[in-house]
Amino acid sequence: MKIRIAEREDIDTLFEIRTSVVENHQSREEIAELGITPDSVAKMLEKDCRAWLAEIDDSAKQTLCERPIGFSIANATEKTIFGIFILPSFECRGAGRALMQAAENWLWSKGMNEIWLVTGNDPSLRAYGFYLYLDWIPAGIEPDGDFSGQMKFIKRCE
């Protein structure tokens, strides 16, 4: 597996991965209602965001090529991990941890002392446990229009 910086031409792949997840699934239409479109992501990547793709060798194809299996995206202005998503058939293989490390390292390289992210406010969610496992600290509930809100996690530079 390799981690590389995502480029503009990878944006459709980011959306394919994002809409493939089971937990916290959203369709392209639902994501667009939140203002997240290929154009808005392109603008984010041109300004203060960076995305990374996890890829594996796809030996099933005649010619060796890299197959994207997950991505993370971080926002330097907001000091946040904006998202991290893995294709369901490739979960639990280390891609999420590697993508998170790439995003965290990039944010730390920008001189940040504390970064944050939000996820569903349900400890039974896999993402919630994943962030705890990676030493993120629950910091409180952020309202989101949903009764349960979103759990805000923080991490400080060591």
C-alpha positions in Angstrom: 0.0 0.0 0.0 1.2 3.5 -0.7 -0.1 6.9 0.3 0.0 9.8 -2.1 -1.3 13.3 -2.3 -4.5 13.4 -4.2 -4.7 15.6 -7.3 -7.6 17.4 -9.0 -8.1 14.4 -11.4 -8.7 12.2 -8.3 -11.8 14.0 -7.2 -14.2 11.6 -8.8 -12.4 8.8 -7.1 -12.8 10.6 -3.7 -16.5 10.7 -4.3 -16.7 7.1 -5.3 -15.0 6.0 -2.1 -17.0 8.4 0.0 -20.3 7.1 -1.3 -19.3 3.4 -1.0 -19.0 3.4 2.8 -21.6 1.5 4.9 -21.4 3.4 8.2 -22.2 7.1 7.7 -23.2 6.5 4.1 -24.3 9.5 2.1 -25.2 9.6 -1.6 -23.7 12.2 -4.0 -27.0 14.0 -3.7 -26.9 14.1 0.1 -23.3 15.3 0.0 -24.2 18.0 -2.5 -27.0 19.2 -0.3 -24.2 19.9 2.3 -22.4 22.0 -0.3 -19.8 19.3 -1.1 -19.5 18.9 -4.8 -16.6 18.1 -7.2 -16.2 21.8 -7.8 -16.2 22.8 -4.1 -13.6 20.0 -3.4 -11.4 21.3 -6.2 -11.5 24.8 -4.7 -10.7 23.4 -1.3 -7.7 21.6 -2.6 -6.5 24.8 -4.4 -6.7 26.8 -1.2 -6.2 25.4 2.3 -6.9 21.7 2.1 -4.9 18.6 1.1 -6.2 15.1 0.4 -4.3 11.8 0.4 -5.2 8.5 -1.4 -4.3 5.0 -0.1 -3.5 2.8 -3.1 -2.7 -0.9 -3.5 -1.3 -2.8 -6.5 -4.2 -4.3 -8.4 -2.7 -7.5 -9.6 -6.0 -8.7 -11.0 -5.5 -6.4 -14.0 -3.2 -7.4 -16.9 -1.1 -4.4 -16.4 0.0 -3.5 -12.9 -1.8 -0.3 -11.7 -2.6 1.3 -8.4 -6.1 0.9 -7.0 -7.4 3.6 -4.7 -8.9 2.1 -1.6 -9.3 5.1 0.8 -8.7 8.8 1.3 -8.3 11.4 4.0 -8.7 15.2 3.7 -7.6 17.9 6.0 -8.2 21.7 6.2 -5.3 23.8 7.4 -7.4 27.0 8.0 -9.9 25.1 10.2 -7.2 22.9 11.8 -9.3 19.9 11.1 -9.5 16.4 9.6 -12.4 17.0 7.2 -12.9 13.3 6.4 -11.4 9.8 6.2 -13.1 7.0 4.3 -12.0 3.5 3.3 -13.7 1.1 0.8 -15.6 -1.4 2.9 -13.8 -4.4 1.4 -10.4 -2.9 2.5 -11.2 -1.9 6.1 -9.0 -3.1 8.9 -5.9 -3.3 6.8 -4.1 -0.2 8.1 -5.1 2.2 5.4 -7.1 4.4 7.8 -4.3 4.6 10.2 -1.8 5.5 7.4 -4.2 8.1 5.9 -4.8 9.6 9.4 -1.0 9.8 10.0 -0.5 11.7 6.7 -3.2 14.2 7.5 -2.0 14.7 11.1 1.6 15.1 10.0 0.6 17.7 7.4 -1.3 19.7 9.9 1.5 19.5 12.5 3.9 20.7 9.8 1.8 23.8 9.5 2.7 24.7 13.1 -0.6 23.7 14.7 -0.6 22.7 18.4 -4.2 21.3 18.4 -6.3 19.8 15.6 -9.9 18.5 15.7 -12.5 16.4 13.9 -16.1 15.4 14.4 -17.9 12.1 14.1 -21.2 10.6 15.1 -21.9 10.8 18.8 -22.3 7.1 19.3 -19.5 5.1 20.9 -20.7 2.0 19.1 -19.7 3.5 15.7 -16.5 2.1 14.3 -15.2 5.6 13.6 -15.7 6.7 17.2 -13.6 3.7 18.4 -11.0 4.3 15.7 -10.3 7.8 16.8 -10.0 6.7 20.4 -7.6 4.0 19.3 -5.5 6.7 17.6 -5.3 8.7 20.8 -7.9 11.4 19.8 -9.7 12.8 22.9 -13.5 13.3 23.0 -14.0 17.0 23.7 -17.7 17.5 23.7 -20.8 17.4 21.5 -21.2 19.8 18.5 -24.9 20.4 17.5 -25.7 19.4 13.9 -29.5 19.5 13.7 -29.5 15.8 14.8 -30.8 15.0 18.3 -27.5 13.3 19.2 -25.2 15.8 17.6 -21.6 15.1 16.6 -18.7 14.3 19.0 -15.8 16.6 18.6 -12.4 15.0 19.1 -9.2 16.9 19.6 -5.5 15.9 19.4 -2.5 17.9 20.6 0.9 17.9 19.1 3.3 16.0 21.3 
